[in-house]
Amino acid sequence: METVITLVVAALLIALGTRLIHRLNAQHDARIAAHHFSDPYPSLSRPPGHGNPRPPERIADRRPTGTWP
């Protein structure tokens, strides 16, 4: 009899845990849907004509560092 009660309680806890995880995932999905990740930050946009402040580094201009041969 005690084994049956233990199994019922374990099944109930598993069901409650599954329900809790499902609700948390739904809440998280709602937060993601409400947030617009693709909106640019106004502070990162530059005025027209102002590109990168320095040109990209070329591989030929790199200097070796460290003591590796």
KOLVEX-105480 format. One record per residue: residue in three letters; x, y, z of N, C-alpha, C, CB in turn. Coordinates in steps of 0.05 Angstrom, whole numbers. Each point is the difference from the previous one (the first is absolute). Last residue first. Glycine has a CB too. Layout:
BEGIN
{node ALA,{X,Y,Z},{X,Y,Z},{X,Y,Z},{X,Y,Z}} ...
// end
This chain:
BEGIN
{node PRO,{1167,609,-672},{16,5,-24},{-17,8,-22},{33,-33,14}} {node TRP,{-57,58,87},{-3,-23,-18},{15,5,-26},{-45,-10,21}} {node THR,{33,70,57},{26,-12,-6},{-2,-25,-18},{16,17,44}} {node GLY,{-81,78,-36},{8,-23,16},{27,-11,-9},{-48,-11,8}} {node THR,{-11,60,-81},{3,6,29},{9,-25,14},{-35,37,-2}} {node PRO,{32,10,-106},{-1,-24,18},{5,9,29},{17,-29,-37}} {node ARG,{-66,91,-36},{27,-6,9},{-2,-24,19},{14,48,-4}} {node ARG,{-77,-6,-83},{3,-11,27},{29,-5,7},{-46,-20,-4}} {node ASP,{9,51,-82},{9,20,18},{4,-10,29},{-23,33,-28}} {node ALA,{-13,-86,-46},{28,6,-5},{12,20,20},{-9,-9,-49}} {node ILE,{-84,-14,49},{16,-22,11},{30,6,-4},{-37,-33,-9}} {node ARG,{-33,113,20},{7,-20,-20},{18,-20,12},{-5,33,-37}} {node GLU,{-75,34,80},{28,-9,1},{5,-21,-22},{3,11,50}} {node PRO,{-81,67,-56},{6,-26,11},{29,-8,-3},{-47,-13,-9}} {node PRO,{22,118,17},{-4,-22,-19},{6,-27,13},{12,30,-38}} {node ARG,{-52,54,93},{26,-9,-11},{-5,-23,-19},{25,16,42}} {node PRO,{-99,30,-3},{20,20,5},{28,-8,-11},{-25,13,40}} {node ASN,{-72,-41,-84},{18,-9,21},{22,20,4},{-11,-48,-11}} {node GLY,{-62,97,-35},{2,-29,1},{17,-9,24},{-6,-2,-50}} {node HIS,{-50,91,14},{19,-8,21},{-1,-30,3},{-7,44,24}} {node GLY,{-51,3,-84},{27,8,-7},{21,-7,21},{-20,36,-26}} {node PRO,{-81,-24,58},{9,-7,-27},{28,10,-6},{-48,0,-14}} {node PRO,{27,-21,116},{-11,19,-20},{9,-9,-28},{-1,38,34}} {node ARG,{-10,-113,41},{18,22,-6},{-13,18,-21},{41,-28,11}} {node SER,{-74,-49,70},{-2,10,-28},{18,24,-3},{-48,-17,-4}} {node LEU,{35,-27,88},{19,-14,-17},{-1,10,-29},{-4,-40,30}} {node SER,{-54,70,42},{27,9,5},{20,-13,-18},{-13,9,47}} {node PRO,{-81,-32,-48},{5,26,-12},{29,9,4},{-48,11,7}} {node TYR,{17,-114,-16},{4,19,21},{6,27,-13},{17,-35,32}} {node PRO,{-77,-42,-81},{27,10,4},{1,20,24},{9,-6,-49}} {node ASP,{-76,-81,33},{0,29,0},{29,10,5},{-48,1,17}} {node SER,{18,-95,-17},{12,11,-25},{0,30,0},{-15,-40,-23}} {node PHE,{-24,-17,93},{29,-2,0},{13,14,-24},{-5,-43,25}} {node HIS,{-88,52,34},{9,2,-28},{31,0,-1},{-43,25,-13}} {node HIS,{-37,-64,85},{25,15,-3},{9,-1,-29},{13,-10,48}} {node ALA,{-90,-38,-17},{-5,29,5},{24,17,-4},{-34,-13,32}} {node ALA,{37,-83,-40},{-17,11,-21},{-5,30,4},{-22,-45,-5}} {node ILE,{70,-2,71},{16,1,-24},{-17,12,-23},{27,-40,15}} {node ARG,{-71,24,66},{20,22,3},{17,3,-25},{1,-8,50}} {node ALA,{-61,-64,-46},{-15,25,-2},{19,24,3},{-41,-22,18}} {node ASP,{76,-64,-6},{-7,4,-28},{-15,26,-4},{-2,-49,-7}} {node HIS,{20,22,95},{24,8,-13},{-4,5,-30},{26,-27,33}} {node GLN,{-97,-7,18},{5,27,8},{26,11,-13},{-22,-10,44}} {node ALA,{-1,-80,-59},{-20,17,-13},{5,30,7},{-33,-38,1}} {node ASN,{85,-27,43},{8,2,-28},{-19,18,-15},{20,-46,2}} {node LEU,{-40,27,87},{23,17,-1},{9,3,-29},{14,-14,46}} {node ARG,{-84,-46,-30},{-9,28,5},{24,19,-2},{-38,-17,29}} {node HIS,{56,-75,-34},{-15,8,-24},{-9,29,3},{-15,-47,-6}} {node ILE,{58,7,79},{19,5,-21},{-15,9,-25},{31,-35,18}} {node LEU,{-84,9,54},{14,24,6},{20,7,-22},{-5,-10,49}} {node ARG,{-42,-71,-56},{-18,23,-4},{14,26,6},{-39,-29,12}} {node THR,{85,-50,6},{-3,3,-29},{-18,24,-6},{6,-50,-7}} {node GLY,{5,25,97},{24,12,-11},{-1,4,-30},{25,-23,36}} {node LEU,{-97,-20,6},{1,28,8},{25,13,-10},{-26,-11,41}} {node ALA,{17,-81,-56},{-20,14,-15},{0,30,7},{-28,-42,-2}} {node ILE,{84,-15,51},{10,2,-27},{-20,16,-17},{24,-44,5}} {node LEU,{-50,25,82},{22,20,0},{12,3,-28},{10,-12,47}} {node LEU,{-75,-55,-34},{-12,26,3},{21,22,-1},{-37,-21,27}} {node ALA,{65,-68,-28},{-13,6,-26},{-12,28,2},{-9,-49,-9}} {node ALA,{45,15,88},{22,6,-19},{-12,8,-27},{30,-33,24}} {node VAL,{-90,5,43},{11,26,7},{23,7,-20},{-11,-7,48}} {node VAL,{-27,-77,-57},{-20,20,-7},{11,28,6},{-37,-33,10}} {node LEU,{89,-41,16},{0,2,-29},{-20,22,-9},{12,-49,-3}} {node THR,{-8,29,95},{25,12,-9},{0,4,-30},{24,-21,39}} {node ILE,{-95,-26,-2},{-2,28,7},{25,15,-9},{-29,-11,40}} {node VAL,{29,-82,-50},{-19,12,-18},{-3,30,5},{-25,-43,-2}} {node THR,{78,-7,60},{13,2,-26},{-19,13,-20},{27,-41,10}} {node GLU,{-59,20,76},{18,23,1},{14,4,-27},{7,-7,49}} {node MET,{-61,-69,-39},{-16,24,0},{17,25,0},{-36,-25,24}} 
// end
